[in-house]
Amino acid sequence: MRLGLDIGGTKIEAALLSAQGEILYCQRYPTPKQSYSLFLAEVIRVIQLAQQQASAPVTVGIGVPGTPDPSTGLIKNSNILVLNQQAFVRDLEQGLGIPVAVTNDANCFTLSEAMDGGGRGHSVVFGVILGTGCGGGLCIDQRPIVGPNACAGEWGHNSLPRYRNDRDGEAVVCYCGQTNCIESFISGSGLERQYAARGMNQLIVPEIVGRVAAGERLATDVWEQYCDQLARSLAGIVNILDPDIIVLGGGVSNVEQLYSGLQQRVASYVFGGHCHTPIVRARHGDSSGVRGAAWLGAQQMKTSQTSNA
C-alpha cells in the first residue's frame, strides 16, 4: 500500500492509496511549528497511526514546503522555519526504520496529476500551484524532475516577464530577497495585494472575483492585469520547456473565468505567436498533494528494488 503525507504550514494530511489510486484512509492533523523536535515527533506519530490502518506494509512519501538539498540532505527554502537546515529525511528513516521519500509539495502535486489526473496520457507535464504562493513542478514520463540544485519547476522565483511599473505597479521585494518575483504577482496573495494597492480594502480572492462578476471597474482592471501577468509567466515556461500540458492547482485555479481566453493570451507572448499547449485545471484538486506523495514513495521503493536486483 502507498502512504502519502502532504505537510503544509497549518495541517498535515495523511492518506493511504490502493494500487489503483483509490484513497482508503485520510486524516488531517495540525502542523506543530514550535520546534523541530515536536514537528518530527508528530510526523512520525501520524505515519505510525496510518500504518496501523493498513492491511499490508506501506511505502511512505512526503511532500513538504521546501526541499532536501541534494548536496547536504538538509531541508532548505521551507516556510516551516523549524524545518530548515534539518536532516529531516535521515531523522525520519531512523525513527521509523523504513525508507522515506521526501520532495517539494509542488512536485507531489505535479506527479499526482501526471499519473492519473489532468496530465494523464502526456509525457511532459508542468504543474502550477496558484495559492498563497506560486509553486511549480515538472514530470517527464510520470517521473518528477528535481535537478542538481533541487530547483526544477521553481518558476515563481524568476522575475515577472516584461515587467513595467506603469502597468504592473511598484517593484516588490519577495521574501526570497529577489525583486519582482512571479510569485509576488500571480499567487493568490499577489492578486489580493494588487487589489489592495489600488487603495481599496484588503479582500480575499473569492471576494475580488465576486466583484469582477458584479462588474466593478477596479476589480475588473486588476483581474485583467492579473491574467496578463499569468499569461506572460506561462509563456516563459512554454518557450523554455514546451510541455505537453500545463495543469493548474491551488485556490485561484478554481476560478472559472481564469480559463477564458488564457491559451490565447499565452500565445501572444510565445515565440512564434502560437500556443497549442492545453492549460487545464487539476483533476484531483486539494487531494493532489497527498496523492502525489503516496505515488512518490512507491516509485522510490520500486527504483531501490530495481537497483538492488
N, C-alpha and C positions, 0 to 999 in steps of 0.2 A: 504494500500500500504506500501511498505518497502523502507525506505530511508537509504542508507549507505554512510558513508564518509570514505575515505582512506586518512589519513593525513601523509605526508612524509616531509622530510626536505626541499623540493623545491616546492611541489604542494599539494593542497587539491583537491581530486576528489570526487564529489558527484554524486550519481546515484539513480534513482527510479526503483525498481523492481516490476513487477507484481507478483501475487500469483504463477504463473508458472515459475518465474525466468527470465522473459524477461526484458531487460533493456529498459525502456520507456523514460528516460531522463538522460543525463550525461553531466556534466560540470567540468572544471578544473580551479583552481584559484591559484595564488602564495601563498606560506605559509609565513605570516609575523612572523619574529622571533626577532624583536627589543625589544619587551616587552610582558609580559603575557597578559596585558590588551588589546593590539592590536590583539594578537593571539585569545583570547577568543571572542572578538567582531567580528572578521572575521568569525570564525566558526559559531557563531550564525547567522550572515548575510547569509552565504552560506546555512545553513539549512532553513532559512526562505524563501530564493529565491526558493529553491527546493519545499518547502511546497506549494508555490503559483502555481507550475506546476502540483500538484497532484489533481486528481479528487475525492479524498477521504482522510480521516485522515491517517496519516502516523505513523509508528513506526520508531524509529531512532536508528541506531547502528553505532559505530565509531571504526575504527582501528587506533591505534597510535603507534609510536615507543616508547617503554617503556610500563608500565602497572600500573594500580592502585594498590597500596599496600593494601592488604586485612586488615591489622591491623589499618591503618590510613586513607585510602581512597585517599591519596596523590599520585600523579604520581611519579614513580621512573624509573631510568635507561633509560631515553629518551635522544636521541641525539638532540632533540629540547630543548636546555638548559633552556629556559624560562618556559618550561612546568614542569620541575622537582620540586617536593615538593609543587605543587599547587593542590587545591581541584577542579580539572577540572570537574569531573562528577557533583558535587554539584553545582558549578557555572553555568554549562550549564543548568541543570534542573531548577535552579532558573530563569535564563534568558529566557528560553523557556516555562516554565510552563508545561512541559511534561517529562515523564521518558526517560532516555537516557542510552543505554548500551555501555560500553567502554571496550575494551580489546586490547591486543597486536596485531599489524598488522599481525604477522605470524599466530596467532590463527585464524584471519579472513580468511587468505589465505587457511588454512587447512580446515576450516568449509565450505568454498565455494566448494573446491574440494571434500569434503566428501558428500556434499548434492547432487550435480549434475555434478561433474567434474570427474577428473581422478580416484578418490577414490569411486565413486558411487557404491553402492551394497556391500561395505566392511564395517565390523563392526569397526575395529581398523585401523585408518588412521594416519600415521605420515607424516606431511608436512615439506618440506625443502625449504628455500629460499636461493639460491646461487647468491647473488647480491653484493652490496657494502659491506654488512655484511653477516652474516650467521644465519638467523633466523630459528626457528623450532616451530611446533605446533602439538598437539595431540588431535584427536577427537575420541570418542568412541560412537558408535550408533548415529552419527551426532550431538554430543554434545561436545563442546570444554572443555578440562580438563585444569584447571588453577592451582589448588593446593594451599595449605595454605601459601606458600611463593610466589605465582604467578610466579613460575619458571618452570612449566611443559613445556617441549619442548625446553628449553634453552640449547640445546646441544652444541651450538657454544662456550660456555664458560666453557666447560670441556677441559682438556688437550688433545692435539693430541695423540691418542693411539700409543704406540710403537715408540715414538719419538727417533730419533738418529741424532745427529748433522752431522754425516758423510753422511747421505742421505737426511735429511730434512733441512739442513742449520743451521745457528746460531740461538740461542734462541731468541724469540721475546717477548717483553713485550707488552701485549694488553692494550688498553685504559682502560679496567676494572681494571687493576692493577695486573692481574694474568699473568703468563708466559706460552707461547706456547699454547694459546687457539686455538681450532679448527678453529675458525673464522679467525685467523691470517694466515691460510694456505689455506683453501678451499673456502673462499669467492672469488668473482671476483677480489677484490683488493688484496687478498692474492696471487692469481695466478700472477697478474701483479707485485707484489712485488718480488716474487721468480724469475721471469724472469729478472727483473732489477738487482737483487742481483748477477746474473751471470756476471755482467759487461756490460750488453747491455743497449740500450736505454729504457726509460720508455714507454711501449706500452700498449694499452688497450686490453681487452680480444679478440675482433674480429681480431685484428691485429696479436696477438700471434697465434690464431687458423689458420689464413691465412698462417702464416709461417710454422705451422705444416703441413698443406696441401701441401705447396710447397716443403717440405722435408728438411727444415732447421734442422740441427742436434741439436742445442741448444734448439730450441723451442720444438722439439720432446721429448728431455730428460726432460725438465721442465713439459711438458704435461703428460708424463708417471708418473713422480713423483707426480704430482697433482692428477691424477686418483687413484694412490695407496693410497695417503693420504685420499681421499674421501672414498675409499673402507674401509680403517681401521676405519674411523669415523662412517660410516653407519653400519659396523659390530657391533659396540658398541650398537647402537640402537636396532639391531636385537637381540643381546644377552640379553638385558635388557627388552625390550618391546615385541619383536617378533610380530610386527604389521602385519596386513593382507596385507598391501600395503604401499609403500613409494612413495609420489608424489613430484616431484622436480619442483620448480619455480625459478624465478629470471633470470638474463641475461645469466648466464652460462648454465642454463638448456636448452637453445635454441641451444646449440652446438650438432649437430648430433653425432659426434664422442664420446661424453660422454657416450652414452648408449651401445657402442660396447664392449661387454665383461664385463660390470660393475657388473652384478649379479654374474658372476664367480669370479671376483676379491673379491667381498664382501665375497663370500663363503669361500675363502681361509683363512679368519680371523674369521669366525663364529665358535663357539663351535660345534664340530662335523664335520666341513668341508663341510656343505651343506647350501644352501640358496635358499629357494623356494619362497621368498618374491619378488613379482613384483616391479620393480623400474621404474616408468613411468613419463612422462612429464605432467605438469599441462594442463588441457583441456582449462581453461579459461585465461591462460596467465596473462598479466598485469591487467586484469579486476577482477581477483580472490579476491584481497584485498577488493575492494569496494563491490563486490557481497557478500562476507562473512560477511562484516559489516552489510549489509542490512538483511541478514538471522539472524544475532545475535540479532538485535533489535526486530525482530518478535518473536524469541524464548523467549526473556526475557519477552515480553508482555504476551505471552501465559502462561509462568510459573507463572507470577504475577496473572493473572486471575484465574488460577487453584488454587493457594494458597489462594485466597480470596473467592473462591466459598464455 
